[in-house]
Amino acid sequence: MHQNRVAPARSPSKPPRKHSFPSPLIALLLSPLAALAQTAPAAAPEPAATTALTAPGLVAASAIQGADTAWLMVSTALVLLMTLPGIALFYGGMVRRINVINTLASVVGIAAVVSVLWFALAYSLAFTPGGALGGFIGGASRMGFSGMEYLAASGQVAVSHIAQHVPESVFAMFQLTFAIITCALVVGALVERMHFGALLLFAGLWLLLVYAPIAHWVWEPGGWLAQLGALDFAGGAVVHINAGAAALVCAYALGPRAGYGREPFVPFNLGLTMAGTGLLWVGWFGFNAGSALAADGRAGLALLVTHVAAASGAIAWMGAEWFSRKRASLLGLCSGVVAGLVAITPAAGFVTPRSALVIGLVAGVACYWGATALKRKLRADDSLDVFGVHGVGGLVGAVLTGVLADPAISGVESSVVAQLIACVAVLAYSLVMTAVVLWLTSRFATLRVREGEERAGLDVSLHNESVG
């Protein structure tokens, strides 16, 4: 047993403390801004080798575990692969030929903007303890990655209090890849009609005002949902419910695409979508197994259940499509894979392979319904079914985590009530604050392109490029 290792925040080793229900919604809406008024604390002294940190600090370089660090670095690359090129190809293959370049550029541009803002402020807001509003938002101690150093002369390295056995530089980079893919997922709801500059401004504001606070609630040990006992191993609420809710708001705010429901929207190349699905499937092993923050048995279990859920999700979606439409499609199979992957995400470190099979099967059917019947009821042009797959799949996975989490694996007693509170809180906050972010964006940029530009295609209209 290594003295410096602490239990990862996503798989606590003892039951979390019970807290009373949090402050009203207005406190949640204002909480991201509170960090701007905080002053950065003085640099923390080097803790003793056996002292558990309660905030980011320095430890002896000898306390770093090489195998865990190597696995987290590999996982970081795998998760980034999910966005670049995974999501880019997955989405790019489904849009029309005249909008492929814009879709790819949107994903790459978001990755760049999110990366710089993560360095500047967002990481600190998400993963450091806060002040008076510490349950809702982090502090400013890691702005500009301040203090995140490797000091060879003194034999010290900066670590996060959440993962004291790996360098904080690796932990911060791993978490950055989650922020990138969450923001990129929202692109699927607004493709083919949003100005490129407005999209990048929206993504930056959304990262700071929506993603960072929710990540803090769930994954920072002092976050109010973490204290409540909500389980989210790798992002069912933080990534998928959050992105799904934002996607729905964006679809309503921008309105349907010109010709939606009256003209055929032929996908450019479903072969690209299949390639993107494969990259997502492989990259998801880093997404889920990497969230163990160690190269250990929990990581191995997370990898196994991720694959089982993906396969069963594909089978369930295919079965539902076959039953209702008398055929199976490649797009349906790809969507079922993603549905299973989404739903297992919050449960990956807490359930048995048998439970993973159940989660994948339920998610495949539920997300098929979300992308068809529910989509028609909502009357929103969520172009690539972000809410139907990620929103619905995230909700299914989060609730089933409360039902199926095994205390012998997770180390805690799961609570369906805590899971439901987390789902409702994340859904409500993301819905409201995404609308606020869109309004703020509209004050500085035009959200939607003109109809003539839309008809000509965003590739030529916005980028003067085409796929040929």
N, C-alpha and C positions, 0 to 999 in steps of 0.2 A: 504494500500500500504506500503510495507516494504522499508525503505530508502536505504538499502544496496543492494537490488536486481537490477541487470542490465539485460537488454534484452539479451537472449542467442545469441551467434554469428551466430547460424544457422537460427535464425528467427529475423532479425533486425527490430527495431521498426520505423526506418526512412530510407528514401532512401539513399543508399551508395553514397559516393562521386565518381564523374567520374574522371578517370585518363587517361592519354594518354597511348598508347600501350607500353608494357614493353620493356626492354632491349632485345638484340638479344639472340639467343639460347645459345651461349657460356657462357653468364652470368648465365643462368639457370643451366648449367651443373656444373659450378664451385661454385655456391652459397652454397651448403651444406658444403663445406670445409671452407667457410669464418668464420663460427661460431667458428672454432677451434682457430682462431687468436684473438677472442674477449676475453677480460678479464671480469670476473664476476663482476657485479656492487655491490656497497655497499648495505648492507641490508636496505630495505626500512623502513622508520619510520611508526609507526602505523597511518593509515589514520583516519580522523574523521569519525564518524558513518555515516555521510551524504555525504561523499566524494566518488565519483566513481573512482575506481582504473583504471589506464591505464597500469599497469603491476602487476604481482603477488605480494601480500603483506599480511599484517595482518589486521584483523578486530576483533572487540569485539565478543567473543563467543556468546553473546546474539543475534547477527545479523544473525546467522545461522538458517535456517528454517528446522525444524525437519521433516515435511512431505516430503518436496522436497528431503532432504538428504536420507530419508528412501527409497523413490521411486528410486532414482539414484543408491542406493546400490542394490536394487532388480534388476534393469535393468542391472547393471554390471554382476550380477550372470547369468541373462538370456542370455546376449550376450556371456559370456564365455561358457555357455551351448551349444551355436550354434557351437562352435569349438570342445569342449570337453564335450560330445562325438558326437555332431551333424555332423560336417563335416567329422570327422573320420569314422563314420558309413556310411554316405552318399557315400563317396569315397570308403571305404573298401568293401562295398557290390558290387560295380561295377567292381572292378579289378578281375583278375583271382586268383584262390585259392592260387597259388604259390607266390603271391605278397601282400596278405592281411596284414600280420604282418608288412611288410615294410611300407605300406601305413599308418597304424595306428601309427607306430613309428615316421614317418615323421611329422605327425600332432602334436604329443605330443612333439617331439624334438623342433619343430619350436616354439611352445607355450613357452617353457622354455627359449630358446635363445632370443626371442623377449622380453620377460618379463625383463630379466636382462639388455638388451641393452636399453630398454625403461627407466628403472631406471637410467642407467648410463648417457645417453646422448639424446636419441631420443625424449623423452617428451619435454625437454628444447628446442630442435631445432624446434619442431612443434608448441608449444603453449606458447612461450614467445616472446615479441617484440624483433626484431633484431636491429642491428646498421645501417650502411650505406646500407646494403642489406636487410633491414627489411621487404620489400615486398616479398622477396623470401625465407628467412630462419630466424629462431629465434636465440636467444642468448644462453649464457651459464649459466644463473643465476640459473637454476634448475638442473644442472648436479648433479647426485647422489641424486636427490630430496633435494638438499640443500635449507634450509629455509622452507621446507614443514612440519611445526610443529604444535603441539597443546600445548600451554603453559598454563597449568591449573593455575599456580601461579598468572599470570598476567591477566588471563581471555581472552586470545587472541588465534586466530586460523588462519592459513594460508589459503588464498583463491586465486583462479585464477581471473584475471580481467574479464574473460569471464563469470564466474558464481560465483558471490560474495556472494551468499546466501547458498552455500554448501561448506564443507571443500574441500580444493584443493586435499587432499589425495583421496577423493572419485571421484572427477572430473578426476584426473590423472589415477586412476584405471579404470574408465569407458572408457576413451579414449584408454587405453592399450588394452582392449578387442577388440576394432576395429582394432588396429594394428595387433593383433594376428590373427584374422580371415582373414584379407586381405592377409597376408603372407601365411597363410595356404591354401587359395583358389588356389594359384598358383600351389600347389602340383598336382592338378588334371590334369595338362597339361604334367607333366613329370614323372608320376608314371611308375613303372615297368622297368626303365632303368637308373636312376641317382644314383650315389654313395651317400650314406647317409651323410658322412662327408662333401662332396661338397655341398649338399643341405643345410645343416645347415650354412655353411659359406656363401653361396649365400643369404640365408634368412636374416642373420645379416647385410650384406652389403647393401642389397636391402632396408631393413628397414631404414637405416641411409641415404642412397643416393637417394632413390626414394620416399618411403612412407612419411617420415617426412617432406621433402620440400613441397610435394603436399598438405599434411594436413595443413601446415602453409599457403600456398597460399589461401586456400579455407575457413578454419575455424578460423584462427587467425584474429582478426579485421583489422590488418594492412597488411594482405596478399594481393597481387596484384589482385587476382581474387575476393576476398571479396570486395575490394575497387571498382572493376569494376562493381559489382552488380550481380555476379553469385550466384544462389541459389542452395544449396546442403544441404538439411535438415539433412540427416543421412548417406550420403556416396555414392551417385550415381557415382560421379567422383572420389572421394578420394579412395573409396573401389573398386567398381565394374569395372569402365572403367580402372582404374589403374591395378588391378589384371588381367583383361582380356588381356590388352596389354602385360603385362609381360608374361602371359601364352603363348601367340602366339610366342613371341620371343624365349622362352624356347623350345617350340615344334620344331621350325625351327633349333635352335642351336643344339639340341640333336639328331635330326633326328628321323625317324619313328622307332617304336619297331620292333624287329626281327619278320618277318612273317606278318607284318601289311598289310592288304589288300589281303592276300593270305590264311591266316589261321583264323578259328573262334576264337574269344576272348570271351569266355563264362564268364559272370559275376559270381562271387562267390556266392552271396546270395542277391537277390533283396529285400528280407525281411529286411535285415540290411539297405539297401538304403531307404526303406520306413520308418523305424524307425528314420533314420537320417533326413529325410524330415520333419517328425513330430516335431522333436526337433528344426529344423531350423524354422519352422512355429511358434512355440510357442516362441522360443527365439527372433524371429524378433520383437515381441511386445516390448521387452526391447531395441532392436536395434533402432527402429523408435520412439516409444512413449517415451523412455528414453532420446532421443535427444532433447526433449523439455526442458530438464534440470530442470523440475518442475513437480509437481503433479497437473496439471491444465487442463483447457479446451483444450489447444493445444495438450497435451499429450493424452487426451481422443480421440480427432479427429484422431490423428496419429495412434492410436491403431485400430480404426474402419476402416480407409481407408486401412490399411495394410492387414486386414483380407479380405476385399472386393477384393482387387487387387490380392491376392493369389488365391482366389477361381475362379475369372474370368480368371486368367492366366492359371489355370489348365483346365478349360473348353475350352479355345481357343486352347491350344496345343492339347488337345484331339480331338477337331473338325478338326484341320489341319491334324492330323495324320490319323484320320478316313477317311477324304476326299482323302488323297494321298495314304494310304496303306490299306484302307478298314478294319481297326481294331484299337482298342485303347489298349494301353499297360500301365502297372503299372509304368514303367520307364518314359513313356511319361507324365503321370499324375504328377509324382513327379517333373519332369523337368519343367512342366508348373507352378506348385506351386512356384518353385524357381524363374522362370522367372517373375511372377507377383510380388513377393516380391522384387526382384532386381529393377524392374522398378519403383515401388512406393517409393523406398527409398529416392531419392532426393526431392520428392514432398510431403512427408507424412504430413508435418506441414503446407502445403500451399494450398491444394486442397480440394474440396468437395467430399463426397462419390460417387457422380455420375461421377465425373472426374476420381476417382480411378477405377471405373468399366471400363471406356474407356482405361485407362492406362494398366490395367491388360489384357484386350482383345487384344490390339495392341501388347503388349509384348509377349503374348503367341504365336501368329502367327509369329512375327518377330524372336523370339528366336528359334522356330522350324525351320525356314528357316536358321538361323545362324548355327544350329547344324547339318544341313543336306546339303542343296544346297551350302551355302556359304563355309562350311567346305571342300566340294569337290573342289570348285574353288580355295581355298587357298592352298590346297595340304599340309596341316600341320597335323601331328598326335597329335593334341590336344586331348589327350586320353579321358578325361571325359568332353569335351566341355566347358571348362572354358571361352574361348573367345566367343563361340557361345551363351552361356547363360548370363554370367556376363558382358562381353564386349558389346555385342549387346543390352542386356537388360539395362545396365547402360546408353548407348547412347540414347536409346529410352526414358528412364525415364527422363534423363537430358533435352532433347529437349522438351518433352511434359510438363515438369515443366514450361518452359518458355511460352508455349502456354496456359496452363490450370491453372496456379497459380492464385488464387483469391486474389486481393489486400485487400479485407475486412478481409481475414483470415491471409494473410502473412504480411500485413502492409507495403508492398512495391509494386511498379510496376515491374512486371517481364519483362525480355528482352530476346527474342529468340536469338538476336545477342550475348549478354553476355553469354548465355548458350552454344552457338556454339563455341565461343572463348574458353570457359573453356574446352569443350569436346576436341577440337583440341589440346589445350595446354597440357592437361593431357595425352592424347593419344600419342602425339609426344614425350613428355619428358619421359614417361614411356617406350616407344619403344626404344628410343636411350639409356637411362641410364640403362635399363635392359641388353641390349647388352654389355654395358661397365662393368656392375657388373659381368656378366657371364665371360667376358674376364679376369677380375681381379681374379675371383674364379679359373679359369683354370690355372692361374700362380702358384697357391698353392695346387691345388687338381685336380685329374682326374674327369672330369664331368660324363662320361658314363662308366658303367660297361662293362666288356668283354662279348663277345657274349655267351660264355659258361656259365657264371654266369647268364646272362639274361635268357637263355634257361632253366637253372635249377630253376630259380626263386630267387628273391632277399631275400625272407624270409630265405632260407637256406644259400644262398651265402653270405649275409651280416650280418645276425643276428643269424644263426644257430638255428632257431625256425620255427615252422609251426603251422597251424591251425588244423592239424590232418587229 
